[in-house]
Amino acid sequence: MNSPDAQIVNYAEKRRGLVCLLWAFGAFAFLLVAGIFMIGAVYAGWTSGLATARAGATATAETYAQEQCDRIPDDLRSGRLSLARSRFADLASLQQTPACLPLLAPTATAAYLASLPSPTPFPTATPALIQPTIAPTIAVATERTSGALPLEYDLDALLAEATSALSLHDYPAAIDTLDAIISVDGDFQRDLVRRLFLDALTAQALALYRSGRLSEAIVMTDRAEEHGSIEDLYHERYIALLYLDGQRYKATNPAEAVRKFSSMYYEFGVRDYVNGSIAGDLQEALRNYAMALALQGDHCPAQTQFEAALELTPAYGRVNRADLATRRDQAAVACQQQQAVAATAGVESEASPQEIGVRAEATPAPVGQTG
């Protein structure tokens, strides 16, 4: 008989539960795979759309730039310089500079110069330089995208403008205007224009030297030298080259730096230059040179250079004098040791011939002994 408390186990229901669990897991895996494929498809579509949008934006920017480039020549010819200037600024701000921009720049510059008002004519005391009442004009054909754009220059007005800039000490403006005159017509009042050009270049170079812009001043001096004598600028350029070379060699070739700064300080008597003390620069170069000599074992010359550096007393120096004195003393001790070793080696080399039969009375006694 069966016990009344015995439980009946239904194995069929357990199998159905396991089958349902497997189906549920399979459905979840299918949905997961489908979701991954869907996300990939969406991302591919988004990437393709982004590339298409970028290509469309690039094409739109190129079309816009070409439209602006086509309108600039008409603006210049019609005298709408403000509008042309705005178009230039807009094109220059684009991520990629249009190819037409550098081609149209000379035309725009020429149109701007032609639009400048004519200043008061420049008075001159030389009768030979007085020009006829009718100002000569020169038509210059400037290349543009369609045909030629003729521009007329009033060279007398430009010359008067350059002379006015010179009188106001606006040397860069005078140089640009005179350079434009020479470019348009190299024979227009040739002697006067070139004399004024040389004066402007010389004055600008001197101003650059005084402001410490030495590299620019040297370039301006070289440019002035092509047009005539530069007189005092020879000396200015030579001193500037000495200074720049000294600064450049101070760390890489201190011996050459010492030579450059010594020439400025002792030979030409330059004490302050470019708002700095030449004695300080020379002291720093001497310190670097002495340290280089000590590093390679030349302690006696190093001591001499340290001494020379300590003799300088610049108002403002970048060298620690206490450290300089310590290095000088160390070099002096090492120099004495080198000299002692050299003296001992010299005595030994003189005494050694006794061993090969040289007469005793011909050989001095060793150091520390009596013969």
WOCORUR-V236743 format. One record per run of one state. SS is the DSSP state (H for helix, E for strand, C for the rest). FROM is the first residue (numbers start at 0). TO is the last residue. Records with the same first field share a line. If there is no record, write none. Layout:
# WOCORUR-V236743
SS: FROM-TO, FROM-TO
This chain:
# WOCORUR-V236743
C: 0-9, 77-79, 92-98, 115-125, 129-135, 143-146, 167-169, 184-188, 210-212, 225-231, 252-252, 267-270, 273-274, 295-297, 311-319, 356-358, 362-370
H: 10-76, 80-91, 99-114, 126-128, 154-166, 170-183, 189-209, 213-224, 232-251, 253-266, 277-294, 298-310, 320-355, 359-361
E: 136-142, 147-153, 271-272, 275-276
